[in-house]
Amino acid sequence: MKYTSALIFGIAIITASIFLGNAYKDRANPPKIISVTGLGNENFVSDLIVWEGYFSTFNTNLKTAFEQLNKDKEIVKSYLIAKGIPEENIIFNSVQTSEQRDNKYDNGNYIGSVFRGYALTQTVKIESDDVYLIEQVAREITELLNKGVQFNSSPRGIITHNWPI
């Protein structure tokens, strides 16, 4: 009995040493698994498309520029509706106005600026679940040039979504 506590203490030290030794040895050999962080691709059929574009006009008279922009807006709207896009899917954003000036220099020194006119821009966004139709219209939108409207697709291009069920 006198050696029982010493025997238990010795066994505990040996057991702890075995666990610590194995942990030290195993830390140099990580588990044989692969962990990946990065980009993956998956093909899917989209159920919503959002497409943006813009048109603009320029004139020295702000009122005249705004009137021309409104005419262009009606041409764009009529064109999109004629292509089969429902009017409720066409969203026109507010008009952006920018005063254009040319800087003047004399012998490399800035001496002021001269007013050139006003540039007005309006964006239009189309949201639809008819992905094929909107993609087709986006490819044909340059037809508006024949109607006198310079329409530009947004640099962000076409955004599609596929919401999980």
Stockholm file with secondary structure:
# STOCKHOLM 1.0

chainA/1-165         MKYTSALIFGIAIITASIFLGNAYKDRANPPKIISVTGLGNENFVSDLIVWEGYFSTFNTNLKTAFEQLNKDKEIVKSYLIAKGIPEENIIFNSVQTSEQRDNKYDNGNYIGSVFRGYALTQTVKIESDDVYLIEQVAREITELLNKGVQFNSSPRGIITHNWPI
#=GR chainA/1-165 SS CTTHHHHHHHHHHHHHHHHHHHHHHHHTSCCSCCCCCSCCCCCCCCSEEEEEEEEEEEESSHHHHHHHHHHHHHHHHHHHHHTTCCGGGEEEEEEEEEEEEEEEEETTEEEEEEEEEEEEEEEEEEEESCHHHHHHHHHHGGGGGGGTCCEEEEEEEEEEECCCC
#=GC SS_cons         CTTHHHHHHHHHHHHHHHHHHHHHHHHTSCCSCCCCCSCCCCCCCCSEEEEEEEEEEEESSHHHHHHHHHHHHHHHHHHHHHTTCCGGGEEEEEEEEEEEEEEEEETTEEEEEEEEEEEEEEEEEEEESCHHHHHHHHHHGGGGGGGTCCEEEEEEEEEEECCCC
//
